[in-house]
Amino acid sequence: MSARRSRSPGGLEREVIACLAVAGVPMTASEVQAELGGDLAYNTVLTALSRLYAKEVLQRSSQGRAFAYRLAGNGPADAEAAATAHRMRMLLDAGKDRTNVLTRFVGSLDEETESLLRALLNEPESEDEP
């Protein structure tokens, strides 16, 4: 049995984000796998990339028979923000009483964060957002 490196939840996704941030250019799953090294299977890397794409953390484009992935937005901070927003949406969607969850969430915010949230909610919607 081979020794496997244990990762924290989301650890591989953070490593993939960091790898793409350092590279600064789109990379295929094979290139990410080679850069990360270790004993990662190609399918493991491809799954992480696909999940990050579904979470809108990454963008992808065709490169031959594969996809090349790059960070969405303007770097690792935007990628991390997208991943966090996705987790928040998933938690909110899992709840049965959205009003209660949101009320408790907003009530737990410090004054500065609550003011920021109110300002964001009062901004006019952009035409290119869903």
C-alpha distance (Angstrom), angle and dihedral (degrees) to the residues before:
residue distance angle dihedral
M1 . . .
S2 3.79 . .
A3 3.79 121.4 .
R4 3.79 110.3 -110.5
R5 3.76 124.1 -156.5
S6 3.78 109.9 -118.5
R7 3.80 116.4 -133.1
S8 3.75 130.5 -163.2
P9 3.81 116.4 -116.7
G10 3.79 106.6 -71.2
G11 3.80 90.7 11.6
L12 3.79 95.7 124.5
E13 3.79 91.3 47.2
R14 3.82 90.2 52.7
E15 3.81 89.9 49.0
V16 3.82 91.0 50.7
I17 3.82 91.1 49.0
A18 3.81 90.6 49.4
C19 3.81 91.3 47.5
L20 3.80 92.7 52.2
A21 3.81 91.5 44.0
V22 3.80 92.3 53.9
A23 3.80 92.9 44.6
G24 3.79 92.7 51.8
V25 3.81 90.5 -162.6
P26 3.82 132.0 81.3
M27 3.79 113.2 -84.8
T28 3.79 133.9 -164.4
A29 3.80 122.1 -129.5
S30 3.82 89.5 -102.6
E31 3.79 91.1 53.5
V32 3.80 92.4 48.0
Q33 3.81 90.0 47.3
A34 3.82 91.3 51.9
E35 3.80 92.1 46.6
L36 3.80 93.7 49.3
G37 3.79 91.4 46.3
G38 3.75 120.4 -179.0
D39 3.76 122.7 95.1
L40 3.79 98.4 -46.0
A41 3.77 114.1 144.0
Y42 3.79 117.8 -132.6
N43 3.82 90.2 -119.1
T44 3.81 90.7 53.5
V45 3.81 91.2 54.4
L46 3.81 91.9 43.7
T47 3.80 90.6 51.0
A48 3.81 91.4 51.0
L49 3.81 90.9 48.7
S50 3.81 92.0 47.4
R51 3.80 92.1 49.8
L52 3.80 92.1 48.6
Y53 3.81 88.8 49.7
A54 3.82 90.7 51.0
K55 3.82 88.9 50.6
E56 3.83 88.8 53.1
V57 3.82 90.8 -117.9
L58 3.81 91.0 118.3
Q59 3.76 136.0 36.5
R60 3.78 122.5 -150.6
S61 3.77 139.2 -160.2
S62 3.79 133.4 -173.6
Q63 3.76 115.7 -91.4
G64 3.77 108.2 178.6
R65 3.80 108.1 -58.8
A66 3.80 93.0 -19.3
F67 3.76 138.9 59.3
A68 3.78 123.6 -109.0
Y69 3.80 113.6 -146.2
R70 3.80 130.2 -151.9
L71 3.77 135.2 171.9
A72 3.77 115.6 -84.2
G73 3.77 115.4 -128.4
N74 3.76 124.0 6.9
G75 3.76 106.6 -33.3
P76 3.78 140.5 -59.9
A77 3.82 95.5 -34.6
D78 3.82 90.8 58.4
A79 3.81 90.5 44.8
E80 3.80 91.5 51.9
A81 3.81 90.5 46.6
A82 3.82 90.3 52.3
A83 3.81 91.3 49.5
T84 3.82 91.9 48.8
A85 3.81 92.1 47.0
H86 3.81 89.0 51.7
R87 3.81 91.4 52.1
M88 3.82 90.0 49.0
R89 3.82 91.3 50.9
M90 3.81 91.0 49.1
L91 3.81 91.8 51.4
L92 3.78 92.0 46.7
D93 3.80 91.8 48.2
A94 3.81 90.5 50.5
G95 3.80 92.7 57.4
K96 3.78 123.1 90.2
D97 3.79 98.2 -147.8
R98 3.81 109.3 46.1
T99 3.79 93.2 175.3
N100 3.80 92.3 55.9
V101 3.81 92.8 44.2
L102 3.81 93.4 49.0
T103 3.82 92.2 44.0
R104 3.80 91.1 52.8
F105 3.79 92.0 44.1
V106 3.80 94.5 51.5
G107 3.81 89.8 43.2
S108 3.80 90.3 55.9
L109 3.82 94.6 53.7
D110 3.77 122.2 103.4
E111 3.81 115.6 -115.0
E112 3.81 94.8 -101.1
T113 3.82 93.8 50.8
E114 3.80 92.2 45.1
S115 3.82 89.8 52.1
L116 3.80 90.0 50.0
L117 3.80 91.1 50.4
R118 3.81 91.9 49.1
A119 3.81 90.8 49.5
L120 3.81 91.0 50.2
L121 3.79 91.7 49.3
N122 3.81 91.0 50.4
E123 3.82 93.9 52.9
P124 3.81 115.3 105.8
E125 3.79 112.3 -104.1
S126 3.78 117.1 -103.0
E127 3.80 115.3 -119.4
D128 3.83 92.6 -129.6
E129 3.81 94.9 55.1
P130 3.81 120.5 92.1
